[in-house]
């Protein structure tokens, strides 16, 4: 290979070696260079940060605490990870472990619903590259309108589909549509019908737990919050899930008219596996409300967050 100096060329060789499992001998034939140079290029890719190697120590679970959660909250699948000596590793361990569990479910699913956010983006990033053309990732509610963010709605399903060589469907409409006639009319639009139909037949949803801050982070929603959630007091909102607010007792705070655009909440809650990932201790109330309301079938968290939830459960 001539002039193998740029990052793109190094990345190509590294991808062949680390991901496609092509041997050094086969690489010498493919690129027409010696074994010595192939080894040198792989070493250079590491030195320049094109390739990074991460070693994840086995994650230990607190089975006793899991049993306590299962009995207390009647949740089918709970994974409580033991805290590490270095607390900065706990969040990454949650993501790594959750990604493994979720991908194991994804590959046995046909239609998978995804929400948005940094946690979801990191989860998908931890998926192992695969080819699963029979799987479809879909939005099941409208856009969060963060089009300049990698963690936005549309890019999330596309990111997952690219990672696993799958298909994806989008719902190019706002998450909240206040005008009932517009909302009903959008449901009949041919451009949205495929995603809406698929989303009523999801096998799996994976998501993070949100708070009212996620709504307030978008100016249009913050300024129209009383129209979006008429009659809902902000002080009563413990968390946000599936685009809807709920209280700490586990009740969705849905007004007479649900302004959330997408599949009905009743269809979402019929999804066999609803997998939540929690890595922030500041979402204790959101987690407690979701657990009390049986909104999730699966949840991954760590010991410190679990103990905060148990304390909050005693107090409220």
N, C-alpha and C positions, 0 to 999 in steps of 0.2 A: 504494500500500500504506500502511495506517494504522499509525502507531506502530512503525515498523521499528527497534526498538532492541535487542531481545534477541538473544542469541547463536544461538539456534535459527533465527531468521529470516535472520540474516546467513549462517549455514552453508548454508541452503537455496539462497540466491542464489549463493553461492560454488560449491556443488556443481553447480548448473546450468551455471555459466559454465566452471569448470575441468575438470569431469569429463564432463558431458553435452555440452559444446561448444556451448551455446546462445549465440547472439550477443547483444550488448548491445541491439541493436534488438529482438530477439525477447523479451528480458527485460523491456523497457519495456512491451510489450504484455501479457505474462504477469502482471506485478505492478502494472501501471497507474501507473507512475511515470516521471519523465523520465530521459533518458540520463545526465544529470548526476548524479542521485541514485543510479542503478545503479552508476556509476563510484565515487561516494563510498562506497557500501556495500561494494563490493569492496575499496577502500582501507582502510576501517574493519576489515574482516575480517582483513586482513593485520596492521594495527596491534595488534589485540587478540589475535593469535596463533591465531585460528580457522583461518586458512590459513597454512601455512608452505611456502616454496618452497626446494627443495634442488636444487642444481646438481651433478651428479656428473660429474667429469672422466673422460675415457676411461681405462679401466684397461688397463695394459700387462701382458703376460704374458712370463714367462721361458721361451721355447720350448726352449732348450738344456737347462735343468733339467728341463722336462717330459719331454723325450726320454730323459734319464737315468733318471728315475723309471719311465717306461714299460718300459724295457729291464730295469731292476733288479727291479721288482716285478710285471711282467706285468699292469699295469692298463690297461684299454682307454681310459679317458678321464681325464686328469689336467690340472688347471688350476692353475698356479702363478703367482700375481700378484706383480708387482714391488712391493717396499716403497716407500712414499711418503716424502717428506721429513719429513712429520709422522707419526710412528708411531701416533698416536692414531687416524689415519684408516684404518689397515690393516684393523682388525676390521670397520669399516663397509663398506669396499670389498669384503671377502670376502662379507659378507651380500648386498650389492647385486648383485654379479656372480653369486653362486650362485643368488639368486632368479630372475635372468633366465634362467639355464641350466635351472633346474628347471621354471619355468613353461613354457618351450618344450617340455619333455618332457611335462608334465602335460596340455597341451591336445591331445596326440596319444595320450593314454592313456584307458583305460576305468575301471580300478580302481587307485587310488593309496593306498599305505599310509603312515601318518605315525606317528612316535613322539611324543616330548614334549620339553619343555625350553625355556629362554629362546631358544636359537638358532633352534629351529623356529618359535617365535612370531614372532621378528623376520623370519625368511625369509618367512613368510606375509604379514606386514605389508607387505613390499616387492613382493608380487604386484600386478600391475595388475588393477583390477576388470574383470570380464568376465562373460559369461553362458554357462556350459557345463553345461547340464542333463544331458548324457549321461555326465558324469564322476561317479564315486562315490569319496569319500575314506573310508577305513576304518581302524579300529584293527586290528592283526594280533596283538596280545597284550593282556593285561589291563591294569587301571588302575594308575597309580602312586600313587593315593589322595591326590593333592594337589588336593582338590576346591575349596579356597579360592584356588587359583592360576590365573591366566589361562593359564599354561603347562602345565596339567594335561592328561591324556590325552583326556578327552571334549571339553573345550573346544577342543582343538587341531583335531580333525577338523571340528568345527562352525565354527571360525574360518575354516578353509580353504574349506569349502563356502559360507559366506556371502560370502567374498571373490570367489569365481568362480561364484556362482549354481549350485552343484552339489548333489549329494546326499551324505549321510554316514551311516555305520554305526558303532555303538559296541559295545564288549564290556564290559558292566557287571559285571565280576568282577575279583578281585585279580590282579595280575601273577603272584604266586607263590601256589600252592595246594599245601601240603605233603601233604595227605591224598589219596592216589591215587584212592580211590573217589569222593571229592567232585570231584576234577579230571575224572575220566572221566564222572561224572554231569552235570557242567556242560556238557560238550561236546554232550550230547543235548538240552539245554534249547532249546525253540523260540525263546525270546527271543534266543538267541545264535547260532542257526544261520545267519542271513542274513550276519552279519559274518564268521563263521568260513569260510563257503563262499566269500564274495567274496575273503577274504584269501588263499585258496589259488590264486587266479587273478590276483594283482596284476601289473600291467605295470611298476610303478615303486614304489620305496620311497625316501623321502628322510629323512635322520636326522643327528643329531650323534653324536659319539663320547663315550662316558661312561667313568667310572672307578668304582672301588668306593666312592668317596665319595658317589656318587649313591644307592647302596643304603643306606649308613650315615646318609644324611640323613633317612631315614624310620625312626622309632623302632621300629616293629613288625618291620621287616626287619632292622635292626641287631641287635636282641635275639634274632632267630631265624635269624641268618645261617648257623649250622652246620646247621640243619634245611633251609634253602633250598638251600644248596650243600654237601651232605655230602661230606666228604673233600677239599674245595677249600681250599688254603692261601692266605690273603689275600696273603701275600708273593709268590705266583706270578701274581696277577691284574694284568695290564698294562692291561686295559680292559674295557669292557662294551659289547656291541652286540647288538641284538635281544633284550635282556633277559638275555643270557647272558654269563658271564665268559670271558675268554680270556687266554692268556699271550703273552709278547713274541715267541715263535716262530711265533705264528699258529694255535695250537691252541685250540679251544673246550674249556674245562674243565668238561665236562658229566659229572656223576656218572651212575651206572647209571640213576638215575631223574631225569629232567628235571622239575623242579617248576614251570617257567615255563608259565603258562596262555596258550594261544593256538594258532596254527597251528604245526606242527612246524618245527624249524630247517631240515630238508631242503627243505620247501616254500618257506621264506623265501629260501634260497640259490638257488632256481630262478627267482626273480624276475629278468627280463631286465636291468633297470636298478636298481642299488642305489647311491644317490647320497649320499655323505657330505660333511659340511661341517666343517672344522676351523679354528678361529680362535684357539685357545689354545695357547701354546707349552708349557704345563704338561701337555699330553696327548701328548707326544712318544712315550712308550712305547705308549700306546693306539693311536696312528696307525701305529707301526711294526708292531705285532702284527697289526692289521687288514690292512695292506698285504701282509705276509708270508703271511697266510692267505687272500688273495684274497677277502676278505669283501665288498669293494665293487667296483663296476664303474666308479664315478666318484668323484672327490674334488676339492674346492677348498680351497686353502690358500695361504699366501704364502711368499716366498723365505726369510724368517728361520726359519719353522717347517720348511720343506723341508730347509734346511741342518742343523738340529738332528736331523732324522730320519736324514739321511745319516750324521752323526757317530755317532748311537746305533747304526745298523746296522753300522758298522765295529767298534764296541766290544763288541757282544753277538752 
